[in-house]
Amino acid sequence: MTESFRRSGEYPQGDDHQATDPMRAAYPQQQPVSSSPVNPEWPPPPAAYEPVAPVAVDPGTTVWPGSGQGGDGGAGGHGAGGAYAGYPEPDAVSSTAVLQAQPVPAAPAPAPKKRAKGTIALLAAVAIVAAAIGGGTAYGIQELTGKDTASSSTSTTVVAAAKKGTVAGVAQAVSPSIVEVSATSNAGSSTGSGVIISSSGEIVTNNHVISGASEIKVRLSSGKSYTAKVVGTDSKKDLALIKLENAPSGLKVATLGNSDGVQVGDDVVAIGSPEGLTGTVTSGIVSALNRDVTVSTDESQGQQQQQGGGSGQWPFSFGGQQFNGDTGSSTTTYKAIQTDASLNPGNSGGALIDMNGNIVGINSAMYSAANSSSSSSSAGSVGLGFAIPINTVKSDLASLRAGGSDS
C-alpha cells in the first residue's frame, strides 16, 4: 500500500493531477494525499508575502490591507511554482481593498437671527435709566420724556455718584433749583424761599411768604431776578404756587421725593435764603414725624410779617404753645416733619432735602428764642424746625394750578 517517493522532476510540471505534494516531501511517513486539496490534519505553512506597498487614496477613503498575492497568471492554479502549490489559491483579490466612504453632508449654516423689533426701544430705555443713575438729574429725564413737571421718584439719585451721600453733593445738585422770594405790599416787605418745580417757571413756596403781596420778585441762584405772579394759594396747608413771567430757558427743576419714606434719624439738608442770604445750606437730621403744627390762615398775618422788615417771625402753635407771636383766631393744622437742621427767618418756603437730592419737605416754621421786641439780628435757630411733607404738596398741585382753595 505504500509507495516510494519519486524524485523531483518525474512528474511533468504543470500536470495538475500528478503534481508532487510538498507536504509528502516534508513528511515521508504520511499516507498519500487524497484528491482533496486540503489536509485537515496538517494546515499549510504560512506563505511569505511581499510587503504591501502604500496606496495613495483620496481623503475620506477607507483602506483595508489584502491577505495574499493576487493574480491568476503563471503563479496561479495548482502549479508547483505557485505560493500555494498543491492547494487551491485564495480568491484573486488585489493586495489592498479600497472602500470609498460615503461623503458626510456638511451641516447647513445657521440662518442669521433677526434683530428683535424692541431692541432700539430697550437701548433707549437703558440710556435714560443710566443717565439718572450715573449722576444725571430728574430735569434730564424730564427733557428726554417730554415732561414739564418735577419728577416724583423715590429711587431717583440727583447727586453725582462721586459725591453721593454728602452735603456738598446735595448742595451742588439742588441749589440751582432753590430761589429767593421777596414779597412787597403797602405794609412793607418780607423775604422767603421757593422751589422750582417745572421748566416753565412754576415755584412752590409758603402761603404766608406771599400773602397780601402786591408785587413778587424772584431771584435765581444765578443772581438774575424776575417778576412772578400768584397762580394759586392754599392757606389751610400754608402753600402757594407762583410762576415766573418771561421765564428763562434751562431752569433747573427740583426732584420731588416721597416723604412717606422718610424716617426719624435720616440725614437731611436745608437750602434757603435766611435774612436774604441766598443759597444758604444747613444740615441735620429728621427729629420727628407727623408733628401737629398750627399756623394762621389770616392774610393780615402776612402783612404783619412784612411790617417786620423781613424778620420772618411767622407765628405758629405746637404742642399747645404759641411761638413767634399769636396765630390769631383763624388757624389751620397740618402734619409736619420736624428737623434740627438750622432754619432761620427767610428759610420759609425753601427745601428740606434727603441725601439723594430729593425734596422731601417745604420748610414752613421754625422756633426762635427772640421775642416780639427783638430785632431779626438777634433771632436764631434753636434746632426746632418744621417742614410740610412733599407728598402733601404733590397732592395739592392740581388744586394750586387751578387757583387754589382760597380762590
VEXNURO-228823 format. One record per residue (C-alpha): residue in three letters; y, x, z; residue number from 1. Coordinates in steps of 0.001 Angstrom, whole numbers, always signed. Example, Ala and Ser with C-alpha at 12.3 -4.5 7.8 and 13.67 -1.06 7.14 Angstrom:
<sites>
type: ala, y: -4500, x: +12300, z: +7800, seq: 1
type: ser, y: -1060, x: +13670, z: +7140, seq: 2
</sites>
This chain:
<sites>
type: met, y: +0, x: +0, z: +0, seq: 1
type: thr, y: +2276, x: +2935, z: +435, seq: 2
type: glu, y: +3727, x: +4878, z: -2410, seq: 3
type: ser, y: +5194, x: +8287, z: -2570, seq: 4
type: phe, y: +8877, x: +8746, z: -3188, seq: 5
type: arg, y: +9779, x: +9649, z: -6699, seq: 6
type: arg, y: +12117, x: +12451, z: -7260, seq: 7
type: ser, y: +15687, x: +11683, z: -8084, seq: 8
type: gly, y: +16159, x: +11036, z: -11747, seq: 9
type: glu, y: +12726, x: +9499, z: -12506, seq: 10
type: tyr, y: +14302, x: +6149, z: -12981, seq: 11
type: pro, y: +16952, x: +5867, z: -15558, seq: 12
type: gln, y: +20464, x: +5417, z: -14265, seq: 13
type: gly, y: +21862, x: +2011, z: -14858, seq: 14
type: asp, y: +18479, x: +208, z: -14654, seq: 15
type: asp, y: +19285, x: -2476, z: -12149, seq: 16
type: his, y: +15608, x: -3289, z: -11430, seq: 17
type: gln, y: +14393, x: +269, z: -10830, seq: 18
type: ala, y: +17339, x: +1925, z: -9149, seq: 19
type: thr, y: +16498, x: +4298, z: -6379, seq: 20
type: asp, y: +17173, x: +2778, z: -2952, seq: 21
type: pro, y: +19324, x: +5148, z: -959, seq: 22
type: met, y: +18044, x: +3625, z: +2279, seq: 23
type: arg, y: +14496, x: +4597, z: +1450, seq: 24
type: ala, y: +15583, x: +8117, z: +719, seq: 25
type: ala, y: +17158, x: +8326, z: +4126, seq: 26
type: tyr, y: +14191, x: +6725, z: +5859, seq: 27
type: pro, y: +10875, x: +7762, z: +4241, seq: 28
type: gln, y: +8650, x: +5790, z: +6697, seq: 29
type: gln, y: +10126, x: +2419, z: +5823, seq: 30
type: gln, y: +8441, x: -112, z: +3587, seq: 31
type: pro, y: +9731, x: -545, z: +103, seq: 32
type: val, y: +12779, x: -2639, z: -111, seq: 33
type: ser, y: +12163, x: -6123, z: -1345, seq: 34
type: ser, y: +14114, x: -7585, z: -4101, seq: 35
type: ser, y: +16628, x: -8854, z: -1540, seq: 36
type: pro, y: +19776, x: -6789, z: -1906, seq: 37
type: val, y: +20385, x: -6639, z: +1905, seq: 38
type: asn, y: +18012, x: -5384, z: +4574, seq: 39
type: pro, y: +18894, x: -7268, z: +7779, seq: 40
type: glu, y: +17376, x: -4555, z: +9975, seq: 41
type: trp, y: +19447, x: -1744, z: +8553, seq: 42
type: pro, y: +23046, x: -2569, z: +7869, seq: 43
type: pro, y: +24612, x: -472, z: +5181, seq: 44
type: pro, y: +26599, x: +2561, z: +6331, seq: 45
type: pro, y: +30349, x: +2258, z: +6109, seq: 46
type: ala, y: +31748, x: +3452, z: +2879, seq: 47
type: ala, y: +34680, x: +5775, z: +2690, seq: 48
type: tyr, y: +37854, x: +4387, z: +1176, seq: 49
type: glu, y: +40854, x: +5992, z: -178, seq: 50
type: pro, y: +43996, x: +5304, z: +1876, seq: 51
type: val, y: +45738, x: +2210, z: +716, seq: 52
type: ala, y: +48938, x: +3078, z: -998, seq: 53
type: pro, y: +52032, x: +1384, z: +366, seq: 54
type: val, y: +53107, x: -1638, z: -1550, seq: 55
type: ala, y: +56741, x: -2410, z: -2146, seq: 56
type: val, y: +57444, x: -6072, z: -1647, seq: 57
type: asp, y: +60437, x: -8354, z: -1652, seq: 58
type: pro, y: +61961, x: -9447, z: +1639, seq: 59
type: gly, y: +60169, x: -12425, z: +3133, seq: 60
type: thr, y: +56757, x: -11396, z: +1676, seq: 61
type: thr, y: +53690, x: -11050, z: +3913, seq: 62
type: val, y: +51321, x: -8135, z: +3152, seq: 63
type: trp, y: +47632, x: -8074, z: +4206, seq: 64
type: pro, y: +45580, x: -4872, z: +3704, seq: 65
type: gly, y: +42496, x: -5128, z: +1441, seq: 66
type: ser, y: +38906, x: -4437, z: +2661, seq: 67
type: gly, y: +37330, x: -2460, z: -160, seq: 68
type: gln, y: +37571, x: -855, z: -3568, seq: 69
type: gly, y: +38306, x: -3223, z: -6304, seq: 70
type: gly, y: +37267, x: -3258, z: -9921, seq: 71
type: asp, y: +34240, x: -4179, z: -11934, seq: 72
type: gly, y: +34093, x: -1180, z: -14273, seq: 73
type: gly, y: +31805, x: +1857, z: -14198, seq: 74
type: ala, y: +31555, x: +1794, z: -10427, seq: 75
type: gly, y: +30687, x: -1887, z: -10277, seq: 76
type: gly, y: +27346, x: -3696, z: -10325, seq: 77
type: his, y: +24323, x: -2112, z: -8699, seq: 78
type: gly, y: +24627, x: +1267, z: -10334, seq: 79
type: ala, y: +23677, x: +4256, z: -8248, seq: 80
type: gly, y: +27054, x: +5815, z: -8795, seq: 81
type: gly, y: +28894, x: +2922, z: -7035, seq: 82
type: ala, y: +30007, x: +2892, z: -3459, seq: 83
type: tyr, y: +27528, x: +108, z: -2803, seq: 84
type: ala, y: +24583, x: +1482, z: -4784, seq: 85
type: gly, y: +21571, x: -800, z: -4381, seq: 86
type: tyr, y: +23664, x: -3522, z: -2738, seq: 87
type: pro, y: +25935, x: -6171, z: -4080, seq: 88
type: glu, y: +29551, x: -5242, z: -4002, seq: 89
type: pro, y: +32078, x: -7468, z: -2310, seq: 90
type: asp, y: +34102, x: -9779, z: -4415, seq: 91
type: ala, y: +36561, x: -7949, z: -6510, seq: 92
type: val, y: +39930, x: -8074, z: -4842, seq: 93
type: ser, y: +42950, x: -5933, z: -5025, seq: 94
type: ser, y: +43374, x: -3368, z: -2304, seq: 95
type: thr, y: +46294, x: -5314, z: -866, seq: 96
type: ala, y: +46800, x: -9042, z: -572, seq: 97
type: val, y: +50348, x: -10134, z: -1111, seq: 98
type: leu, y: +51335, x: -13572, z: +53, seq: 99
type: gln, y: +54699, x: -14955, z: -824, seq: 100
type: ala, y: +56329, x: -16536, z: +2241, seq: 101
type: gln, y: +57994, x: -19835, z: +1733, seq: 102
type: pro, y: +61736, x: -19328, z: +1992, seq: 103
type: val, y: +63274, x: -20985, z: +5024, seq: 104
type: pro, y: +66249, x: -23080, z: +4012, seq: 105
type: ala, y: +69469, x: -21953, z: +5641, seq: 106
type: ala, y: +70904, x: -24279, z: +8239, seq: 107
type: pro, y: +73851, x: -26237, z: +6850, seq: 108
type: ala, y: +77232, x: -25059, z: +8059, seq: 109
type: pro, y: +78677, x: -27404, z: +10706, seq: 110
type: ala, y: +81311, x: -29720, z: +9389, seq: 111
type: pro, y: +84803, x: -28889, z: +10633, seq: 112
type: lys, y: +85830, x: -31057, z: +13545, seq: 113
type: lys, y: +88717, x: -33371, z: +13005, seq: 114
type: arg, y: +91678, x: -32914, z: +15289, seq: 115
type: ala, y: +91993, x: -35771, z: +17702, seq: 116
type: lys, y: +94930, x: -38011, z: +16993, seq: 117
type: gly, y: +96108, x: -37814, z: +20587, seq: 118
type: thr, y: +96332, x: -34009, z: +20710, seq: 119
type: ile, y: +100016, x: -33831, z: +19842, seq: 120
type: ala, y: +100890, x: -36536, z: +22339, seq: 121
type: leu, y: +98835, x: -34785, z: +25023, seq: 122
type: leu, y: +100578, x: -31458, z: +24416, seq: 123
type: ala, y: +103947, x: -33159, z: +24643, seq: 124
type: ala, y: +102987, x: -34771, z: +27941, seq: 125
type: val, y: +101761, x: -31437, z: +29328, seq: 126
type: ala, y: +105009, x: -29774, z: +28254, seq: 127
type: ile, y: +107070, x: -32384, z: +30114, seq: 128
type: val, y: +104998, x: -32021, z: +33301, seq: 129
type: ala, y: +105093, x: -28196, z: +33071, seq: 130
type: ala, y: +108888, x: -28309, z: +32784, seq: 131
type: ala, y: +109121, x: -30276, z: +36009, seq: 132
type: ile, y: +106565, x: -28208, z: +37982, seq: 133
type: gly, y: +107923, x: -24905, z: +36742, seq: 134
type: gly, y: +111262, x: -25482, z: +38463, seq: 135
type: gly, y: +112913, x: -27874, z: +35991, seq: 136
type: thr, y: +114953, x: -30793, z: +37276, seq: 137
type: ala, y: +114493, x: -34511, z: +37111, seq: 138
type: tyr, y: +117501, x: -34559, z: +34812, seq: 139
type: gly, y: +115491, x: -32604, z: +32250, seq: 140
type: ile, y: +112747, x: -35206, z: +32399, seq: 141
type: gln, y: +115284, x: -37986, z: +32004, seq: 142
type: glu, y: +116660, x: -36361, z: +28873, seq: 143
type: leu, y: +113163, x: -35995, z: +27391, seq: 144
type: thr, y: +112157, x: -39551, z: +28193, seq: 145
type: gly, y: +115492, x: -41106, z: +27354, seq: 146
type: lys, y: +116084, x: -42456, z: +30859, seq: 147
type: asp, y: +119626, x: -42641, z: +32216, seq: 148
type: thr, y: +118832, x: -43169, z: +35891, seq: 149
type: ala, y: +117790, x: -40734, z: +38588, seq: 150
type: ser, y: +114069, x: -40086, z: +38954, seq: 151
type: ser, y: +112136, x: -41663, z: +41835, seq: 152
type: ser, y: +109040, x: -39492, z: +42045, seq: 153
type: thr, y: +107643, x: -38221, z: +45328, seq: 154
type: ser, y: +105906, x: -35315, z: +43552, seq: 155
type: thr, y: +108949, x: -34007, z: +41647, seq: 156
type: thr, y: +109926, x: -30468, z: +42560, seq: 157
type: val, y: +113578, x: -29856, z: +41772, seq: 158
type: val, y: +113801, x: -26463, z: +43424, seq: 159
type: ala, y: +112938, x: -23397, z: +41352, seq: 160
type: ala, y: +109434, x: -22086, z: +42085, seq: 161
type: ala, y: +110745, x: -18709, z: +43269, seq: 162
type: lys, y: +112927, x: -20424, z: +45920, seq: 163
type: lys, y: +110736, x: -23369, z: +46789, seq: 164
type: gly, y: +110940, x: -24386, z: +50450, seq: 165
type: thr, y: +114198, x: -22508, z: +51108, seq: 166
type: val, y: +117631, x: -23883, z: +51990, seq: 167
type: ala, y: +119152, x: -21600, z: +49351, seq: 168
type: gly, y: +116839, x: -23052, z: +46709, seq: 169
type: val, y: +117706, x: -26633, z: +47691, seq: 170
type: ala, y: +121427, x: -25877, z: +47722, seq: 171
type: gln, y: +121311, x: -24225, z: +44308, seq: 172
type: ala, y: +119354, x: -27069, z: +42725, seq: 173
type: val, y: +121093, x: -30073, z: +44296, seq: 174
type: ser, y: +124731, x: -29058, z: +44968, seq: 175
type: pro, y: +125824, x: -29851, z: +41372, seq: 176
type: ser, y: +124718, x: -33469, z: +41986, seq: 177
type: ile, y: +126936, x: -33926, z: +45084, seq: 178
type: val, y: +130604, x: -34828, z: +44735, seq: 179
type: glu, y: +133674, x: -35275, z: +46928, seq: 180
type: val, y: +135118, x: -38795, z: +47051, seq: 181
type: ser, y: +138763, x: -39374, z: +48008, seq: 182
type: ala, y: +139967, x: -42924, z: +48575, seq: 183
type: thr, y: +143637, x: -43880, z: +48784, seq: 184
type: ser, y: +145203, x: -47148, z: +49934, seq: 185
type: asn, y: +148555, x: -48343, z: +51233, seq: 186
type: ala, y: +147307, x: -47404, z: +54707, seq: 187
type: gly, y: +146512, x: -43813, z: +53889, seq: 188
type: ser, y: +143581, x: -41798, z: +52527, seq: 189
type: ser, y: +140087, x: -40721, z: +53517, seq: 190
type: thr, y: +137534, x: -38243, z: +52284, seq: 191
type: gly, y: +133813, x: -38660, z: +51927, seq: 192
type: ser, y: +130994, x: -37627, z: +49633, seq: 193
type: gly, y: +128791, x: -39144, z: +46944, seq: 194
type: val, y: +125604, x: -38543, z: +44925, seq: 195
type: ile, y: +125417, x: -38659, z: +41102, seq: 196
type: ile, y: +122533, x: -40936, z: +40108, seq: 197
type: ser, y: +122998, x: -41277, z: +36342, seq: 198
type: ser, y: +124246, x: -39200, z: +33430, seq: 199
type: ser, y: +126794, x: -41928, z: +32658, seq: 200
type: gly, y: +128647, x: -41105, z: +35889, seq: 201
type: glu, y: +127265, x: -43572, z: +38459, seq: 202
type: ile, y: +127747, x: -42371, z: +42038, seq: 203
type: val, y: +126327, x: -43766, z: +45290, seq: 204
type: thr, y: +128417, x: -43463, z: +48430, seq: 205
type: asn, y: +129087, x: -45369, z: +51682, seq: 206
type: asn, y: +130981, x: -48622, z: +51543, seq: 207
type: his, y: +133231, x: -47542, z: +54399, seq: 208
type: val, y: +134352, x: -44495, z: +52372, seq: 209
type: ile, y: +135973, x: -46557, z: +49599, seq: 210
type: ser, y: +136568, x: -49859, z: +51428, seq: 211
type: gly, y: +140043, x: -51252, z: +50660, seq: 212
type: ala, y: +140918, x: -48321, z: +48370, seq: 213
type: ser, y: +143421, x: -48798, z: +45579, seq: 214
type: glu, y: +142546, x: -45508, z: +43936, seq: 215
type: ile, y: +139427, x: -43363, z: +43961, seq: 216
type: lys, y: +139247, x: -39735, z: +42876, seq: 217
type: val, y: +136011, x: -37785, z: +42455, seq: 218
type: arg, y: +135834, x: -34002, z: +42396, seq: 219
type: leu, y: +132719, x: -32441, z: +40885, seq: 220
type: ser, y: +131082, x: -29223, z: +42035, seq: 221
type: ser, y: +132771, x: -27550, z: +39062, seq: 222
type: gly, y: +136155, x: -28333, z: +40631, seq: 223
type: lys, y: +137197, x: -30852, z: +37968, seq: 224
type: ser, y: +138483, x: -34234, z: +39169, seq: 225
type: tyr, y: +138005, x: -37657, z: +37588, seq: 226
type: thr, y: +139147, x: -41155, z: +38376, seq: 227
type: ala, y: +136430, x: -43611, z: +39411, seq: 228
type: lys, y: +136240, x: -47387, z: +39721, seq: 229
type: val, y: +134195, x: -49549, z: +42037, seq: 230
type: val, y: +131123, x: -51144, z: +40401, seq: 231
type: gly, y: +129643, x: -52913, z: +43433, seq: 232
type: thr, y: +129643, x: -52889, z: +47227, seq: 233
type: asp, y: +127206, x: -53987, z: +49930, seq: 234
type: ser, y: +128906, x: -53876, z: +53331, seq: 235
type: lys, y: +125743, x: -55100, z: +55083, seq: 236
type: lys, y: +123975, x: -51885, z: +54100, seq: 237
type: asp, y: +127142, x: -49751, z: +54051, seq: 238
type: leu, y: +126533, x: -48873, z: +50409, seq: 239
type: ala, y: +128803, x: -48740, z: +47360, seq: 240
type: leu, y: +128395, x: -47811, z: +43706, seq: 241
type: ile, y: +131294, x: -46265, z: +41821, seq: 242
type: lys, y: +131488, x: -44894, z: +38291, seq: 243
type: leu, y: +133494, x: -42105, z: +36696, seq: 244
type: glu, y: +135962, x: -43048, z: +33996, seq: 245
type: asn, y: +135604, x: -40865, z: +30896, seq: 246
type: ala, y: +132603, x: -39142, z: +32496, seq: 247
type: pro, y: +131871, x: -35714, z: +31029, seq: 248
type: ser, y: +128547, x: -34868, z: +29404, seq: 249
type: gly, y: +125986, x: -32761, z: +31155, seq: 250
type: leu, y: +126313, x: -34283, z: +34630, seq: 251
type: lys, y: +123595, x: -33047, z: +36977, seq: 252
type: val, y: +121663, x: -36139, z: +38112, seq: 253
type: ala, y: +120020, x: -36111, z: +41538, seq: 254
type: thr, y: +116357, x: -36908, z: +42078, seq: 255
type: leu, y: +115804, x: -39860, z: +44395, seq: 256
type: gly, y: +112721, x: -39246, z: +46500, seq: 257
type: asn, y: +110604, x: -41508, z: +48705, seq: 258
type: ser, y: +111927, x: -41973, z: +52228, seq: 259
type: asp, y: +108663, x: -43653, z: +53263, seq: 260
type: gly, y: +107031, x: -40241, z: +53050, seq: 261
type: val, y: +109476, x: -38602, z: +55455, seq: 262
type: gln, y: +108007, x: -37534, z: +58810, seq: 263
type: val, y: +109539, x: -36503, z: +62094, seq: 264
type: gly, y: +109910, x: -32731, z: +62145, seq: 265
type: asp, y: +110355, x: -32354, z: +58363, seq: 266
type: asp, y: +112941, x: -29783, z: +57357, seq: 267
type: val, y: +115971, x: -31305, z: +55636, seq: 268
type: val, y: +119260, x: -30147, z: +54127, seq: 269
type: ala, y: +122592, x: -31987, z: +54163, seq: 270
type: ile, y: +125243, x: -31437, z: +51486, seq: 271
type: gly, y: +128711, x: -32990, z: +51505, seq: 272
type: ser, y: +132433, x: -32381, z: +51863, seq: 273
type: pro, y: +133259, x: -32332, z: +55562, seq: 274
type: glu, y: +137005, x: -32001, z: +56147, seq: 275
type: gly, y: +137446, x: -31648, z: +52400, seq: 276
type: leu, y: +135247, x: -28547, z: +52208, seq: 277
type: thr, y: +133404, x: -29460, z: +49019, seq: 278
type: gly, y: +129748, x: -28454, z: +48740, seq: 279
type: thr, y: +129190, x: -27614, z: +52401, seq: 280
type: val, y: +125484, x: -27064, z: +53172, seq: 281
type: thr, y: +123834, x: -27527, z: +56564, seq: 282
type: ser, y: +120185, x: -27788, z: +57586, seq: 283
type: gly, y: +117999, x: -29188, z: +60324, seq: 284
type: ile, y: +115008, x: -31439, z: +60843, seq: 285
type: val, y: +114247, x: -35148, z: +60906, seq: 286
type: ser, y: +114690, x: -36081, z: +64556, seq: 287
type: ala, y: +113505, x: -39686, z: +64424, seq: 288
type: leu, y: +112834, x: -42589, z: +62072, seq: 289
type: asn, y: +113797, x: -46264, z: +61970, seq: 290
type: arg, y: +116786, x: -45971, z: +64287, seq: 291
type: asp, y: +118787, x: -49211, z: +64508, seq: 292
type: val, y: +122336, x: -48264, z: +63595, seq: 293
type: thr, y: +125088, x: -50874, z: +63690, seq: 294
type: val, y: +128263, x: -50479, z: +61626, seq: 295
type: ser, y: +131276, x: -52625, z: +60860, seq: 296
type: thr, y: +131479, x: -54783, z: +57754, seq: 297
type: asp, y: +135199, x: -55396, z: +58216, seq: 298
type: glu, y: +137307, x: -53937, z: +55426, seq: 299
type: ser, y: +140056, x: -53171, z: +57897, seq: 300
type: gln, y: +137840, x: -50574, z: +59490, seq: 301
type: gly, y: +138012, x: -48586, z: +56264, seq: 302
type: gln, y: +141756, x: -48849, z: +56265, seq: 303
type: gln, y: +141854, x: -47611, z: +59864, seq: 304
type: gln, y: +139826, x: -44604, z: +58780, seq: 305
type: gln, y: +142316, x: -43905, z: +56023, seq: 306
type: gln, y: +145144, x: -44203, z: +58512, seq: 307
type: gly, y: +143472, x: -41441, z: +60485, seq: 308
type: gly, y: +144409, x: -38990, z: +57759, seq: 309
type: gly, y: +140858, x: -38319, z: +56731, seq: 310
type: ser, y: +139478, x: -37968, z: +60243, seq: 311
type: gly, y: +136400, x: -39903, z: +59154, seq: 312
type: gln, y: +135794, x: -41327, z: +62614, seq: 313
type: trp, y: +133744, x: -44220, z: +61297, seq: 314
type: pro, y: +132648, x: -46280, z: +64328, seq: 315
type: phe, y: +129032, x: -47228, z: +64795, seq: 316
type: ser, y: +126805, x: -48520, z: +67539, seq: 317
type: phe, y: +123461, x: -47044, z: +68512, seq: 318
type: gly, y: +121211, x: -47762, z: +71497, seq: 319
type: gly, y: +123697, x: -50260, z: +72921, seq: 320
type: gln, y: +126546, x: -47711, z: +72961, seq: 321
type: gln, y: +129662, x: -47503, z: +70830, seq: 322
type: phe, y: +130531, x: -44251, z: +69070, seq: 323
type: asn, y: +133723, x: -43222, z: +67299, seq: 324
type: gly, y: +135590, x: -46354, z: +68323, seq: 325
type: asp, y: +134997, x: -50086, z: +68219, seq: 326
type: thr, y: +132866, x: -51545, z: +65439, seq: 327
type: gly, y: +134592, x: -54894, z: +65791, seq: 328
type: ser, y: +133093, x: -58340, z: +65668, seq: 329
type: ser, y: +131803, x: -58205, z: +62090, seq: 330
type: thr, y: +128841, x: -55838, z: +62057, seq: 331
type: thr, y: +125525, x: -55191, z: +60360, seq: 332
type: thr, y: +122461, x: -53224, z: +61433, seq: 333
type: tyr, y: +120112, x: -51118, z: +59292, seq: 334
type: lys, y: +117173, x: -48778, z: +59893, seq: 335
type: ala, y: +118267, x: -45154, z: +59663, seq: 336
type: ile, y: +116797, x: -41656, z: +59567, seq: 337
type: gln, y: +118040, x: -39573, z: +62485, seq: 338
type: thr, y: +118661, x: -35867, z: +61882, seq: 339
type: asp, y: +120039, x: -32916, z: +63792, seq: 340
type: ala, y: +121447, x: -31349, z: +60595, seq: 341
type: ser, y: +125134, x: -30799, z: +61242, seq: 342
type: leu, y: +127170, x: -33755, z: +59920, seq: 343
type: asn, y: +130931, x: -33873, z: +60200, seq: 344
type: pro, y: +133696, x: -36203, z: +59012, seq: 345
type: gly, y: +133566, x: -36114, z: +55238, seq: 346
type: asn, y: +129746, x: -35939, z: +55080, seq: 347
type: ser, y: +129597, x: -39745, z: +54851, seq: 348
type: gly, y: +128096, x: -40773, z: +51513, seq: 349
type: gly, y: +126576, x: -37331, z: +50954, seq: 350
type: ala, y: +122914, x: -36428, z: +50627, seq: 351
type: leu, y: +120085, x: -35765, z: +53037, seq: 352
type: ile, y: +117516, x: -33766, z: +51045, seq: 353
type: asp, y: +113907, x: -32691, z: +51524, seq: 354
type: met, y: +112775, x: -29132, z: +50793, seq: 355
type: asn, y: +111628, x: -30041, z: +47298, seq: 356
type: gly, y: +115164, x: -31091, z: +46389, seq: 357
type: asn, y: +114582, x: -34868, z: +46512, seq: 358
type: ile, y: +117265, x: -37099, z: +48027, seq: 359
type: val, y: +115683, x: -38925, z: +50983, seq: 360
type: gly, y: +118819, x: -40423, z: +52563, seq: 361
type: ile, y: +122555, x: -41096, z: +52240, seq: 362
type: asn, y: +124373, x: -39733, z: +55288, seq: 363
type: ser, y: +126362, x: -42558, z: +56882, seq: 364
type: ala, y: +127142, x: -41970, z: +60543, seq: 365
type: met, y: +127476, x: -39086, z: +62964, seq: 366
type: tyr, y: +128407, x: -38844, z: +66594, seq: 367
type: ser, y: +131373, x: -36757, z: +67565, seq: 368
type: ala, y: +132449, x: -35809, z: +71074, seq: 369
type: ala, y: +136085, x: -36287, z: +70117, seq: 370
type: asn, y: +137777, x: -39405, z: +71453, seq: 371
type: ser, y: +140160, x: -41605, z: +69578, seq: 372
type: ser, y: +143165, x: -39500, z: +70587, seq: 373
type: ser, y: +141634, x: -36254, z: +69392, seq: 374
type: ser, y: +142549, x: -34742, z: +66078, seq: 375
type: ser, y: +139966, x: -34235, z: +63367, seq: 376
type: ser, y: +140016, x: -30490, z: +64026, seq: 377
type: ser, y: +138584, x: -30988, z: +67491, seq: 378
type: ala, y: +135845, x: -33312, z: +66302, seq: 379
type: gly, y: +132495, x: -31784, z: +65573, seq: 380
type: ser, y: +128787, x: -32385, z: +65183, seq: 381
type: val, y: +126583, x: -32532, z: +68227, seq: 382
type: gly, y: +123367, x: -32819, z: +66248, seq: 383
type: leu, y: +123234, x: -36608, z: +66202, seq: 384
type: gly, y: +123490, x: -37904, z: +62644, seq: 385
type: phe, y: +122087, x: -40857, z: +60728, seq: 386
type: ala, y: +121239, x: -41476, z: +57079, seq: 387
type: ile, y: +120437, x: -44634, z: +55133, seq: 388
type: pro, y: +116863, x: -44253, z: +53753, seq: 389
type: ile, y: +116897, x: -43663, z: +49997, seq: 390
type: asn, y: +114336, x: -46431, z: +49453, seq: 391
type: thr, y: +116940, x: -48864, z: +50812, seq: 392
type: val, y: +119396, x: -47512, z: +48254, seq: 393
type: lys, y: +116916, x: -47838, z: +45374, seq: 394
type: ser, y: +116089, x: -51420, z: +46271, seq: 395
type: asp, y: +119812, x: -52251, z: +46272, seq: 396
type: leu, y: +120796, x: -50554, z: +42989, seq: 397
type: ala, y: +120295, x: -53586, z: +40760, seq: 398
type: ser, y: +122487, x: -55669, z: +43035, seq: 399
type: leu, y: +125175, x: -52987, z: +43201, seq: 400
type: arg, y: +125259, x: -52673, z: +39407, seq: 401
type: ala, y: +125761, x: -56419, z: +39240, seq: 402
type: gly, y: +128760, x: -56237, z: +41592, seq: 403
type: gly, y: +127044, x: -56125, z: +44946, seq: 404
type: ser, y: +126580, x: -58701, z: +47652, seq: 405
type: asp, y: +130264, x: -58618, z: +48592, seq: 406
type: ser, y: +131497, x: -59787, z: +45184, seq: 407
</sites>
